[in-house]
Amino acid sequence: FTPSVLPQGTRVVYFEAAAVIVTLILLGRWFEARAKGQTGAAIRQLIGLQPRTAMVRQGSDWVEVPVAELKVGDTFLLQPGARVPTDAKVVSGTSRVDESMITGEPMQVSKEAGDALTGGSVNGHGSLICEAERVGDDTTLAQIIRMVQQAQGARLPIQALVDRVTLWFVPAVIAIAVLTVIVWLIFGPQPALSHALVVGVSVLIIACPCAMGLATPTSIMVGTGRAAELGVLFRQGDALQSLSSVEVVAVDKTGTLTEGQPALTTFHGLGEGDEDAMLARIAAVETQSEHPVARAVVERAKASGLTFPEATELEIHAGRGITATVEGKRVAIGNAALMAQEGADLKPVETEATALSDKGQTVFFAAQDGKLIALLAVSDPIRPTSAAAIAALKSRGLKIAMITGDAEKTAQAVARSLAIDTVVAGVLPDGKMAAVKDLRVTYGRVAFVGDGINDAPVLAEADVGIAIGTGTDVAIETADVVLMSGDLLGVVHAFNLSRQTLRNIKENLIWAFGYNTLLIPVAAGVLYPAFGVLLSPGLAAGAMAFSSVFVVGNALRLRRAGGGA
């Protein structure tokens, strides 16, 4: 603006250079903003799951009201294909509901009276009348959105390294630019001042640390967003980095490796009659009992569509079993001691009973009028995906341990079927914490996966606590990571995303530091003496913009990460 202050011969106008620099920087910012906008796609998708209105019962009519006006206890109609407006329970009706957007599970879930519904899930072909249980910020979907936002804003420990480098980077760049100007003024060709100013500006432009600043937060945003799509919520953002250094995964048994509910897994009818009729008579007796084993028998009979005859003259035999009269016949259900009392011979099934017991199943028998008619066994079934999840974790070099309060025989049976090497059984919560400490000393950092109230202390003790989302609120609040689906494969997804996100961050940092290390000397004119090449400020601006866009684009690759087992 004041060319008269410059020596004659150095008065050059750089209007076109200034225009090119501003244009390229703004273009780079536009590309960067567009790419960064895609990093928040997961949050926008979650927010989009919230319907705007609900059909609420007011008197004898159904009235469409905004979801924001829903109150706990309101009764609303969920029509086929509609999205559930808030967390609720089914009052009447049956349907199947798609919860994949919350849990990541593709299979629809059957719902009937008394079952819970999660806001944001999609109803199938049936109509349901529901009662709102949680509204507003208390809903599961609102909590998920809040957790994802907190995780995306987290600062990982690796960011401290970036901060330390950038603390010295800016002063160093300014010093390099000043030194470059001085060197060109002393040793540069004429007009020396023009060359010195151009080179100095080029150094300042190309060294803009935008890429370094974007390297970590963009990867975190995309990684945690992708995790939410897979049903994995990082409640603590630093768990995203902590998981990558875990050496051993300790797993609770009940409700984590197994379904958490006893089921009748063996029914071997020995009489000459129809097995269904046999099971119906046995279930008729068991309906009179509150024992978990009895409930498993009744549930199996109901699932088979059987109708139960009437059971009379019921008698409980403490520590042995139960007897009753069904259709004029005395039916006894219980252990070997009760069978001996009834005069039933167990020799035909002794071998099978021993084998089932060795597998950790609860074995019992049924007799009719003193004759053995059935061998039954109840166990907590292993989740269908547990074996695949354990194998996938082991293939990644992780040690697997089971820590459970169950009996040694049951725990060992489950461990054998899943190829788990280390088993700690029969321990209380303080024993679980001690087991985690021992594993840490032996192997290194420990992640613990659990679901119950008794798991809360050990989830806090572990380096990374992973809670099954179908578990208790206490366990979820204590954990660093929550698996919304209740599926152990979510642990595999969490480890995959942790490692891929950390690798992505390191790629970004290598690019950002490498870019500056290589191009600052070029901008300073190191190639000029040999090749006569100078980097113009316009090209420097283009390179700087490209560097930032590259970092964001690389982070966006995480949108397809973590899904493989």
C-alpha positions in Angstrom: 0.0 0.0 0.0 3.0 2.3 0.4 5.4 1.2 -2.3 7.5 4.4 -1.9 9.1 3.0 1.3 10.6 0.2 -0.8 13.9 0.6 -2.8 13.5 1.3 -6.5 13.3 -2.0 -8.4 11.6 -3.9 -5.6 8.2 -2.2 -5.9 6.1 -5.1 -7.2 2.4 -5.3 -6.8 1.1 -8.8 -5.7 -2.6 -8.3 -6.1 -3.0 -11.5 -8.1 -0.9 -13.5 -5.6 -3.1 -12.2 -2.7 -6.3 -13.1 -4.6 -5.0 -16.6 -5.4 -3.9 -17.2 -1.7 -7.3 -16.0 -0.3 -9.2 -18.1 -3.0 -7.3 -21.3 -2.3 -7.5 -20.9 1.4 -11.3 -20.3 1.3 -11.7 -23.2 -1.1 -9.7 -25.5 1.2 -11.8 -24.3 4.2 -15.0 -25.1 2.2 -13.9 -28.6 1.3 -12.7 -29.1 4.9 -16.1 -27.8 6.4 -18.0 -30.1 4.0 -15.9 -33.1 5.0 -16.1 -32.2 8.7 -19.9 -32.0 8.4 -19.9 -35.7 7.4 -18.0 -36.6 10.6 -21.2 -35.6 12.6 -23.4 -37.8 10.4 -23.9 -40.4 13.3 -25.2 -37.7 15.6 -27.6 -36.4 13.0 -28.7 -39.9 12.3 -29.4 -40.6 15.9 -31.3 -37.3 16.3 -33.3 -38.2 13.2 -34.6 -41.3 14.9 -36.8 -39.2 17.2 -40.3 -38.9 15.7 -42.0 -35.5 15.9 -45.5 -36.6 17.0 -47.4 -39.4 18.8 -51.0 -40.6 18.8 -52.0 -40.1 22.5 -55.2 -41.2 24.1 -57.3 -38.3 25.3 -60.6 -39.6 26.7 -62.0 -41.9 24.0 -60.1 -40.3 21.2 -56.5 -40.6 19.8 -55.0 -37.2 19.3 -51.7 -36.4 17.5 -49.5 -34.4 19.9 -45.8 -33.3 19.7 -43.4 -35.8 21.3 -42.0 -33.0 23.4 -45.4 -32.8 25.2 -45.5 -36.5 26.2 -45.6 -37.2 29.9 -44.8 -40.4 31.9 -47.9 -42.5 32.1 -49.5 -41.3 28.8 -51.1 -44.0 26.7 -50.3 -43.8 23.0 -51.1 -45.9 19.9 -48.2 -47.3 17.9 -49.3 -48.0 14.4 -47.7 -50.5 11.9 -44.5 -49.1 10.5 -44.4 -46.2 13.0 -41.3 -45.2 15.0 -41.6 -45.5 18.7 -41.8 -41.9 20.1 -40.4 -42.6 23.6 -39.3 -45.3 26.0 -42.5 -47.3 26.9 -44.0 -50.6 27.8 -46.6 -52.5 25.8 -50.1 -52.5 27.3 -51.8 -54.6 24.7 -51.2 -56.0 21.2 -48.4 -58.0 19.6 -45.9 -57.1 17.0 -42.2 -57.3 16.0 -40.0 -54.3 16.4 -36.8 -53.3 14.5 -34.3 -52.1 17.1 -31.2 -52.2 14.8 -30.7 -48.5 14.9 -30.2 -48.7 18.7 -28.6 -52.1 19.2 -27.1 -52.8 15.8 -29.0 -56.2 15.8 -30.7 -56.8 12.4 -33.3 -59.2 13.6 -36.7 -57.9 14.6 -37.7 -58.5 18.3 -41.1 -59.9 19.2 -43.1 -57.6 21.6 -46.3 -58.3 23.6 -48.0 -57.0 26.7 -45.5 -56.1 29.4 -42.5 -55.9 27.1 -40.3 -52.7 27.0 -40.0 -50.5 23.9 -37.1 -48.2 23.1 -37.8 -44.8 21.6 -36.5 -44.6 18.0 -37.1 -48.2 17.2 -39.5 -49.1 14.3 -42.8 -51.1 14.8 -43.5 -53.9 12.4 -46.9 -55.0 11.1 -48.9 -55.1 14.3 -50.6 -52.3 16.3 -49.6 -51.7 19.9 -51.1 -49.7 22.7 -48.3 -48.5 24.9 -47.6 -46.5 28.1 -44.8 -43.9 28.2 -42.2 -44.8 30.9 -39.4 -42.3 30.2 -39.6 -39.0 28.2 -37.4 -36.2 27.1 -33.8 -36.3 28.2 -34.4 -39.5 30.3 -35.0 -41.7 27.3 -32.5 -44.3 26.1 -32.0 -42.5 22.8 -31.4 -39.1 24.5 -28.8 -40.8 26.7 -27.1 -42.4 23.7 -26.9 -39.1 21.9 -25.4 -37.5 25.0 -22.8 -40.2 25.4 -21.8 -40.0 21.8 -21.4 -36.2 22.0 -19.3 -36.5 25.1 -17.1 -39.1 23.6 -16.7 -37.1 20.4 -15.6 -34.1 22.5 -13.1 -36.1 24.5 -9.3 -35.5 24.5 -7.3 -38.7 24.0 -3.9 -39.0 25.7 -2.3 -39.0 22.3 -3.6 -35.4 21.9 -1.1 -34.3 24.6 1.7 -35.2 22.3 0.2 -33.0 19.6 -0.2 -30.2 22.1 3.4 -30.4 23.2 4.6 -30.3 19.5 2.4 -27.4 18.5 3.5 -25.5 21.6 6.9 -25.2 20.0 5.9 -25.5 16.4 4.5 -21.9 15.9 7.4 -20.1 17.4 9.8 -22.4 15.4 8.0 -21.6 12.2 8.1 -17.8 12.8 11.8 -18.1 13.6 12.4 -20.1 10.4 10.5 -17.5 8.4 12.5 -14.6 9.9 15.8 -16.5 9.3 14.7 -17.3 5.7 14.0 -13.6 5.1 17.4 -12.6 6.5 19.3 -15.2 4.5 17.6 -14.2 1.3 18.3 -10.5 2.0 22.0 -11.3 2.5 22.6 -14.0 -0.1 19.6 -13.8 -2.5 19.6 -12.5 -6.1 18.2 -9.1 -6.9 15.7 -7.8 -6.2 16.6 -9.4 -2.8 13.8 -7.8 -0.8 11.1 -9.0 -3.1 12.5 -12.6 -3.1 12.9 -12.5 0.7 9.3 -11.3 1.3 7.8 -13.9 -1.1 9.8 -16.8 0.4 9.0 -15.6 4.0 5.3 -15.5 3.3 5.4 -18.9 1.6 7.0 -20.4 4.7 4.3 -18.9 7.0 1.4 -20.0 4.7 2.6 -23.6 4.1 3.4 -24.2 7.7 -0.1 -23.4 9.0 -0.7 -26.2 11.6 -4.4 -26.8 10.6 -3.7 -30.4 9.6 -2.1 -31.1 13.0 -5.1 -29.6 14.8 -7.6 -31.7 12.8 -5.6 -35.0 13.0 -7.1 -36.2 16.3 -10.6 -34.7 16.8 -11.9 -35.6 13.3 -10.8 -39.3 13.8 -12.5 -39.3 17.2 -15.7 -37.9 15.9 -16.0 -40.4 13.0 -14.8 -43.4 15.1 -17.2 -42.8 18.0 -20.0 -42.1 15.5 -19.3 -45.4 13.7 -19.2 -47.2 17.1 -22.7 -45.9 17.9 -24.0 -47.2 14.6 -22.7 -50.7 15.6 -24.3 -50.4 19.1 -21.0 -49.6 20.9 -21.1 -46.5 23.1 -17.9 -45.0 24.5 -19.0 -43.3 27.8 -15.5 -42.3 28.4 -13.7 -40.9 25.4 -10.2 -42.0 26.5 -11.4 -45.6 26.4 -11.1 -45.4 22.7 -7.4 -45.2 23.1 -7.1 -47.4 26.3 -8.7 -50.4 24.6 -5.9 -50.5 22.0 -3.4 -51.3 24.8 -5.4 -54.0 26.6 -3.7 -57.4 26.8 -6.4 -59.5 28.5 -10.2 -59.5 28.4 -11.9 -60.9 31.5 -15.5 -61.9 31.0 -18.3 -62.6 33.5 -20.3 -65.8 32.7 -24.0 -65.3 33.6 -25.7 -62.9 31.3 -22.5 -62.1 29.3 -21.3 -65.4 27.9 -24.6 -67.0 28.6 -28.2 -65.9 28.2 -28.6 -65.3 32.0 -31.8 -67.3 32.2 -32.1 -71.1 32.9 -33.6 -73.1 30.1 -34.6 -76.7 29.7 -31.8 -78.0 27.5 -32.3 -81.7 27.8 -35.6 -83.7 27.9 -35.2 -87.5 27.4 -38.5 -89.3 27.6 -38.2 -92.9 28.7 -41.8 -94.1 28.8 -43.8 -95.6 26.0 -46.3 -92.7 25.8 -46.1 -89.4 23.8 -43.2 -87.2 25.0 -45.4 -84.0 24.6 -48.0 -85.5 26.9 -45.2 -86.5 29.4 -43.8 -82.9 29.3 -47.3 -81.5 29.8 -47.9 -83.6 32.9 -44.5 -82.6 34.3 -45.1 -78.9 33.6 -48.5 -79.1 35.2 -46.8 -80.0 38.5 -44.0 -77.5 38.0 -46.5 -74.6 37.6 -47.1 -74.9 41.3 -43.4 -74.2 42.1 -41.4 -70.9 42.0 -38.1 -72.6 41.6 -36.0 -71.3 38.6 -35.7 -74.9 37.4 -39.5 -75.3 37.5 -40.0 -72.1 35.5 -37.6 -73.4 32.8 -39.7 -76.5 32.4 -42.9 -74.5 32.2 -41.5 -72.1 29.7 -40.3 -75.0 27.5 -43.8 -76.5 27.6 -45.5 -73.2 26.8 -43.1 -72.6 23.9 -44.2 -76.1 22.5 -47.8 -74.9 22.6 -48.9 -77.6 25.2 -51.9 -77.4 27.4 -51.5 -78.5 31.0 -53.8 -80.9 32.8 -54.8 -80.1 36.4 -52.4 -81.1 39.2 -53.7 -81.9 42.7 -52.5 -83.2 46.0 -49.3 -81.1 45.6 -46.5 -81.9 48.1 -43.1 -80.1 48.3 -40.2 -82.3 49.4 -37.5 -79.9 50.7 -34.1 -80.4 49.1 -35.5 -83.2 46.9 -38.3 -82.1 44.6 -42.1 -82.0 44.2 -44.9 -84.6 43.8 -48.5 -84.2 42.7 -51.4 -86.2 41.2 -52.1 -85.6 37.5 -54.9 -87.3 35.6 -55.1 -89.9 38.4 -51.4 -90.7 38.4 -48.7 -89.8 40.9 -46.0 -87.7 39.3 -42.7 -87.1 41.1 -40.1 -84.6 39.9 -36.8 -84.1 41.6 -33.3 -85.4 42.3 -32.0 -88.9 42.8 -33.0 -89.0 46.5 -36.6 -88.4 45.6 -36.5 -91.0 42.9 -35.1 -93.5 45.4 -38.0 -92.6 47.7 -40.5 -93.2 44.9 -38.8 -96.5 44.0 -37.8 -95.4 40.5 -34.7 -97.1 39.0 -32.1 -94.6 37.6 -29.7 -97.2 36.2 -30.9 -96.7 32.5 -29.9 -93.0 32.6 -26.9 -93.0 35.1 -24.3 -92.6 32.4 -26.2 -89.8 30.6 -27.0 -88.0 33.8 -23.3 -88.0 34.9 -22.2 -86.7 31.5 -24.8 -83.8 31.7 -23.7 -83.0 35.2 -20.1 -82.9 34.2 -21.1 -80.3 31.6 -22.4 -78.1 34.4 -26.1 -78.7 33.8 -28.6 -79.2 36.6 -29.9 -82.8 36.2 -33.2 -84.0 37.6 -35.7 -86.8 36.9 -39.4 -87.4 36.6 -41.3 -90.6 37.7 -44.9 -91.7 37.3 -46.4 -94.2 39.7 -42.9 -95.2 40.8 -41.5 -95.7 37.3 -38.9 -93.4 35.7 -40.4 -91.6 32.7 -37.9 -88.8 31.9 -34.4 -87.4 32.4 -34.3 -83.6 32.4 -31.4 -81.1 32.6 -31.5 -77.3 32.9 -28.7 -75.0 32.2 -28.0 -71.4 31.3 -27.5 -71.6 27.5 -24.4 -70.1 26.0 -25.2 -67.1 23.7 -25.1 -68.1 20.0 -22.4 -65.5 19.3 -20.2 -66.1 22.3 -17.9 -68.7 20.7 -17.4 -66.5 17.6 -16.6 -63.5 19.7 -14.1 -65.3 21.9 -12.4 -66.8 18.8 -12.2 -63.3 17.2 -10.7 -61.8 20.3 -8.1 -64.6 20.6 -7.2 -64.2 17.0 -6.3 -60.6 17.8 -3.7 -61.8 20.3 -5.8 -61.1 23.4 -5.8 -63.4 26.4 -9.3 -64.4 27.6 -10.3 -65.1 31.2 -13.6 -66.0 32.8 -14.4 -64.6 36.3 -17.7 -65.8 37.8 -19.4 -66.4 41.0 -20.8 -69.7 39.7 -19.6 -73.1 40.8 -16.3 -74.4 39.5 -17.8 -77.4 37.6 -20.3 -75.2 35.7 -17.7 -72.5 34.9 -15.2 -75.1 33.6 -17.9 -76.6 31.4 -18.6 -73.3 29.8 -14.9 -72.5 29.5 -14.2 -75.8 27.7 -17.0 -75.2 25.2 -15.6 -71.7 24.4 -11.9 -72.5 24.6 -11.3 -70.1 27.5 -8.0 -71.0 29.2 -8.1 -69.0 32.5 -11.1 -69.6 34.8 -11.7 -68.0 38.3 -14.9 -69.4 39.7 -16.9 -69.2 42.9 -15.8 -65.6 43.8 -17.7 -62.7 45.3 -17.3 -59.1 44.0 -14.2 -58.5 46.0 -12.8 -61.8 44.7 -13.5 -60.6 41.1 -11.6 -57.4 41.8 -8.6 -59.4 43.2 -8.7 -61.6 40.1 -8.5 -58.6 37.8 -5.5 -57.3 39.8 -3.8 -60.7 39.5 -4.4 -60.7 35.7 -3.0 -57.2 35.4 0.2 -58.3 37.2 0.5 -61.4 35.0 -0.5 -60.1 31.5 -0.9 -56.3 31.6 -3.9 -54.0 31.1 -7.2 -55.6 31.6 -10.7 -55.1 30.1 -13.6 -56.6 32.0 -17.0 -57.4 30.5 -20.0 -57.8 32.8 -23.7 -56.9 33.3 -24.8 -57.3 36.9 -24.9 -55.1 40.0 -22.2 -57.4 41.4 -20.0 -56.5 38.4 -20.0 -52.7 39.1 -17.0 -52.7 41.4 -14.9 -54.9 39.1 -15.9 -52.8 36.1 -14.5 -49.8 37.9 -11.3 -51.7 38.9 -10.5 -52.8 35.4 -8.5 -50.6 33.1 -11.5 -50.6 30.7 -14.9 -51.6 31.9 -17.3 -52.9 29.3 -21.0 -53.2 30.3 -23.6 -55.3 28.5 -26.4 -52.8 27.7 -29.1 -55.3 28.7 -27.7 -55.4 32.2 -28.3 -53.2 35.3 -28.1 -49.4 35.3 -25.4 -49.6 38.1 -23.1 -51.6 35.8 -23.7 -49.3 32.9 -23.0 -46.2 34.9 -19.7 -47.7 36.1 -18.5 -48.8 32.7 -16.3 -47.0 30.2 -17.9 -48.7 27.2 -21.6 -49.9 26.8 -22.7 -52.6 24.4 -26.3 -51.7 23.5 -27.1 -55.0 21.9 -26.0 -57.3 24.8 -24.1 -59.2 22.2 -20.5 -60.2 23.0 -19.5 -59.5 19.3 -19.9 -55.8 20.3 -16.6 -56.3 22.3 -14.9 -57.3 19.0 -16.4 -54.2 17.3 -15.1 -52.0 20.2 -11.5 -53.4 19.8 -11.6 -53.1 16.1 -12.7 -49.5 16.2 -10.2 -48.6 18.9 -7.3 -50.0 16.9 -8.5 -48.6 13.6 -9.1 -45.1 15.1 -5.7 -45.0 16.8 -4.1 -46.1 13.5 -6.1 -43.4 11.6 -4.9 -40.7 14.1 -1.3 -41.8 13.7 -1.7 -41.7 9.9 -3.0 -38.2 10.1 -0.2 -37.1 12.4 2.5 -38.7 10.3 1.0 -36.9 7.3 0.8 -33.5 9.1 4.3 -33.6 10.5 5.8 -35.1 7.3 4.1 -32.5 5.2 5.6 -29.7 7.2 9.0 -31.4 7.5 9.3 -31.8 3.7 7.6 -28.6 2.4 8.9 -25.9 4.8 12.4 -26.2 3.4 11.0 -26.1 -0.1 9.1 -23.0 0.7 12.2 -21.5 2.2 13.9 -21.9 -1.2 16.3 -24.9 -0.5 15.8 -26.0 -4.1 16.6 -22.6 -5.6 20.4 -22.8 -5.7 20.4 -26.1 -7.6 17.2 -25.9 -9.7 16.1 -22.3 -9.7 12.7 -23.4 -8.2 10.8 -21.2 -5.8 7.4 -22.1 -4.3 5.0 -19.2 -4.8 2.6 -18.1 -1.9 -0.3 -19.3 -4.1 1.0 -22.8 -4.4 1.9 -22.8 -0.7 -1.8 -21.9 0.1 -3.0 -24.7 -2.2 -0.7 -27.2 -0.5 -1.8 -26.1 3.0 -5.5 -26.4 2.1 -4.9 -29.8 0.5 -3.2 -31.0 3.7 -6.2 -30.2 5.8 -8.6 -31.7 3.4 -6.5 -34.9 3.2 -6.6 -35.3 7.0 -10.4 -35.0 7.2 -10.8 -37.3 4.2 -8.6 -39.9 5.8 -10.7 -39.7 9.0 -13.9 -40.3 7.0 -12.6 -43.7 6.0 -13.5 -44.8 9.6 -17.2 -44.6 8.6 -16.8 -48.2 7.2 -14.6 -49.4 10.1 -15.2 -51.9 12.9 -17.9 -54.1 11.5 -15.9 -57.4 10.9 -15.6 -60.1 13.5 
